[in-house]
Amino acid sequence: MAHHHTVRRHSRPRRPRQGAVLLVVGTLLLASACGGGQDSAEDGGTRKVTIGLVTKTETNPFFVTMRKAAADAAEKNGAELIALAGRFDGDNEGQVAAMESLIARDVQGILITPSNTTGVLGAIAEARRQGILVIALDSATDPEDAVDATYATDNVKAGRLQGAYVRTALADRPPELIMLDGTEGSSVSQQRHDGFLDGFGIKDDSPAIRGRANTNGDRNLAQTATENLLQRTTDVNSVYTINEPVADGASAAIAARGLTRQVTIGTIDGGCDGVRAVRAGKYAATVMQFPVRMAEQGVDAVTEFVESGKEPSGFTDTGTELITDKPVRGLASHDTDWGLQRCWG
């Protein structure tokens, strides 16, 4: 068991307030607990570090993994974790309410994965005005410098890897593509979409795109959307998906139509279920990302800030790796054995 410890609090002169707070936007929140018997920072007292976490949802395995990693990292540092989330991917109001609750609890740090890149800017600005340091995990804000630092996948690169793989796997066949995006207004959704098109080698208005839908990153919505698109045309040989739950839904709809052999599905996540799905042939490749790194680096940044006053800054790419058992020329990749040793969830 990690021992609980107290740390001397550091204030931030540019945003003075009693008890500086570190808000990390991502899937983790470092919030300091309020309560009696704690001295104020002005008095030179100490207080226990509390960490708050605000994820997009509580159900997506990616965010479940992040929350567990954050809790483990907090325990390792002798801190307390408060985990909150939106009700669904895209629930901006729920995330804003969670942040307001954490601010009211006088947190030292918040990690949040913003569902909407601009919708949380007001809450972030208020937090920073009160002396809170803000870090984004997984999803950047727009503008990126609305927060102090970001720990996330390079989502344009992840999309580009998926696009390059799927296009190369088609060989000489003219592309007939379905695009299954995430949530409107999400930086992750837009960046992966744009990256995929770049890697695939087409523009957004290309006639090669036979259909598209927003899925909110949800398996059931993706399955229904794919079924609806296939009712319009079965001339499809490739599918872009925002994440593995969406790839699962698309794969089920395509299998029900007997089209599995003619369609190449790509995705992004690298969860263990996803890697196993690649091995089973449900989809051809996944781009692995590393939510545990995001959570750990976010918690460590909060802890270091509270203990030493050092503030994190800029964008940190937490990594991407292409996972497939059908490698293609010109793209570095790892097989599913490698993936199953490093997957999450």
N, C-alpha and C positions, 0 to 999 in steps of 0.2 A: 504494500500500500504506500502510495506517495504521501509524504507528510505535508500538511498545510503550513504555509509560511507567509509571513507578511513582508512587504517591500516598501521602501520609501518611495513616495510618489513624486514624479517629475511633472512640473507644470510647463506649459508652452507659452512663452511670452507673447507671441503674436496673437494668441486667442485666449486672453486671461480669463480664468474662471476658477472658483474654488474646486479643486480636485480635477485635474486634467483627465480626459477620457479618451481612450483609443477606440475608434470605430473602424472595424475592418469589414469592408463590404465584400462578401463572398458567401461561403456557406458556414461561416463560423463567427461567433460573436464573443468578444471578451468583455464581459460586463462585470463591474465590481459591485458586490452586494452592498446595499445600504443597511444600516442598522445602528443600534446604540453602541456606545462605548468605543467608537472609532474616532481617532483624532483627525482633525482637518490637516490638509497638506501644509497650510500656512503655519500650523503649530509644529510642523516638523514631525508629525506622527506617522504612523504606518497603517496600512489596511490590507486585507487579504485580496489577492487578485481574483476577479470573477470574469469569466469569458462568456460572451453571448454569441449565438450563431443564428443567422437568418438565411435559410435555404429557400429555393423556389417552391419545393414541395417536401412532404415527409415520406412520399411513397416511391419516387424514382430511385432505383438502386444506387445511382451515382451519388445522390444527395444523402441517402442512408449511409453510404460508405464515408462520405465527407464528415457527416455528423459523428460517426464512431471514431474516425481518426482525430477529429477535433477534441472529442471527449478524452481519448487516450493521451493526446498531447497535453491537454490541460491538467489531467491527473499527474502526468509525469512532472509537470512544473509546479505541482501542489496548488493548482488553481481550481476554481469551480466553473462548470460550463452551464449556460442557460441556452437551450436550443429551441428556436422558434422557426416557423415556416409559413409560406403562403398556402392557401387551400388547394391551388392548382398552378400549373406553369402559366404565368401571365397574370397572376393575382397581384397586381401592383398595390391595390388598396390594403390587402392583407400584409404585405411587406412593409408598407409605410406605417401601419398601425403597430407592427412588431418593433420597428425602429423607435417609434415614439415611446413605446413601453420601456424599451431598454434605456433610452435617454433619461426617462423619468426615474429610472432606478439608479442613475448616476454611474453608468458603466465606465470602466476604464478602456474597454475595447470592444468593437463590433466587427465581425466578419460577415459580409453579406454577398450572396449571389443575386444580383438584381435581375428580376424578371423583365423589367422594362428599363431600357438604357437611360431614359430621360425622366421617367415617372417618379423616381426616388430622389431626384436632384434636390428638391426642396427640403426633404428630411435630412439628406446628407449635409446640405449647407447649414441647416439649423444645428446639427450635431457638431460640425466643425466650429461654428460660431461660439458654441459653448465650451470649446477647448478639446473636442473629440478628434482624434486621429482616425481617418477613414481608410480602410483597405478593401478593395474588391477581390473576391475569389471567383474563379470560373468565368465570369462575365464582366466585361469592361463597361464602364459608364460612357456616356457621350455628352460632353467631352471626357476623355480619359482622366484629365487632371482635375476632375471634380472630386476625386478621391486622392489620398496621399500616395497610394501604391496599389498595384494589381498583381495577383498571383494567379495565372491562368494558362490554359492551352492557347497557343497561337492558332486561333480558329480558322483564319484564312489558309494557313499552311495545312491544317487538318483537312479542310475541304478540298484543297488542291491535290493532296495525296489521294483522297478518295476518287476525285475526278480523273486524275491521270491513270489510276489503276483501272477503273471501269472502262474508260475509252480504249486503253491498250488491250484489255481483255476481249473487247469486241472484235479485235483484229480488223479484217476488211469489211465488216458489216456496217452499213450506214446506221448511225445512231437513231433510235426511236426511244425517247427518254421520258420517264415520269419523275417529277421532282416533288418530294414530300418534305416540306419545310417545317419549322417549329412554330414560333409565335411572332405575330406582327409586332414590330417595335423592339424586338430582341436583338442585341448586338451579336450574340452567338449565332442566331438563326441567319442574320444577314451576312455575317462574315463567312460562315460555312457555305452558304449558297453561292456567294461571289467566288470563293476559292474553288468550289467544285466546278463552276462554269469555266474558270480560268484553266484548271487542270484538264478538264474535258475538251476544251478547245472550241467552245461555242459562246455566243452572246445570249443575253436573257430573252431576246425576241426571236431566237432561232426556231424555224419550223421543225427542227429535230425534237423539240420539247412537245410531246403529245398530250401532256396533262400535268397539272400541278395542284397542290392543296396545302393549306396550313393544318398541322396536326396537333399543335400544342405539345409536341414531344410525347404523345400518348399512344399506346399500342392499339387500343380499341378504335380511337378516332382514325388512326392510320389505316387500320384494316377496312373500316367503312369507306374511307376516302378512296382507297385503292380499288375496292369493289365497284364503286361508282364510276371511277375513271375507266375501268376495264369494260364496263357496260357500253361505253362510248366507242372504245377501240381496243382490240387485243393485239394490235400491231405495236408491240412493246418489246424491247430487248435489253433495256437497262433502267435501273431505278436508283436515284439519289435519295438517301434518307439522312435526316438530321441527327438521329441517334439510334441505338439498338432497340429500344422498345418500338420505335416506328418501323425499323427493319423487320422486326418480328411480325408486326401487323401486316406489312406489305407482303412478306413471305407467305403468310397464311392465305391471304387473298389470291395470290398468284398460284399457289399450290392447288387451291380449290378450283381454279380454272384450268389446271393441267398445263401450266405454262412454265413450270420451274426450270426445265432444261433449256429454254430459249432466253431466259431473263437473267442478267447479271445484276445482283444487288450489292451495293456498297453501303458502308455505314461508318459511324464514329462512336466510340466509347471505350471498348476494351474491358468491359466487365466480364467476369468468368462465364456467365450465361451466354454472352455474345461470342466469346472465343469458342465455346462449345458449339454454338450454332454455326460458326464458320467451319469447324471440323466436321459437322454433320451435313454440310452442304446447303443449309438454309439461306445463307448469303455468302458471297465470294470472299469478302475481305472486310476487316474493320480497322479503323485507325485508333490505336490505343492512346488514351490520355490518362493522367495520373492525379486523381482527386485527393489521394492521401498526401501527396507532396504539397498540394495547395493548402490543405488544412493544417498540416504540420508547420509549413513555412509561415502561414498566417498567425498561428498561435505563438510561434517563436518570436515573430516580429512584435507582437503585442507585448509579450513578456519582456523582451529586451527594451522596448520603449518605456515600460513602467519602471524597470529596474535601473536603466542607465540614461534614459532620456533620448536615446538614439532613434530617429524617425526613419522608417523605410520610405522608399520613393521609387517612382517609375514602374515599368512593366517587367515582370519576371516570367519568362516562358517556362512552364513546368514540364514540357516535353510531349512528343508524339512519336509513335512507332506503327508502321503498317504491318498488320497481321493477316497472313493468308497461307493456305496450303497449296495455292496455285500461283506461284510467283510469276511475274512478267518481266521481260527484258527492260532494263533501264530504270527500274525502281527497286531500291533496297527494301527488303521485307524480312520478317521473321515468321516461322511456322507456328502452328497452334501449340506445340509442345513448349516452345519458348513463351508463348502468350499465357498458357495456363500456369506457368511458374511465377508470372508477374501481374496477373489480372487482379481485379478488385471485385468485391461484392460476394 
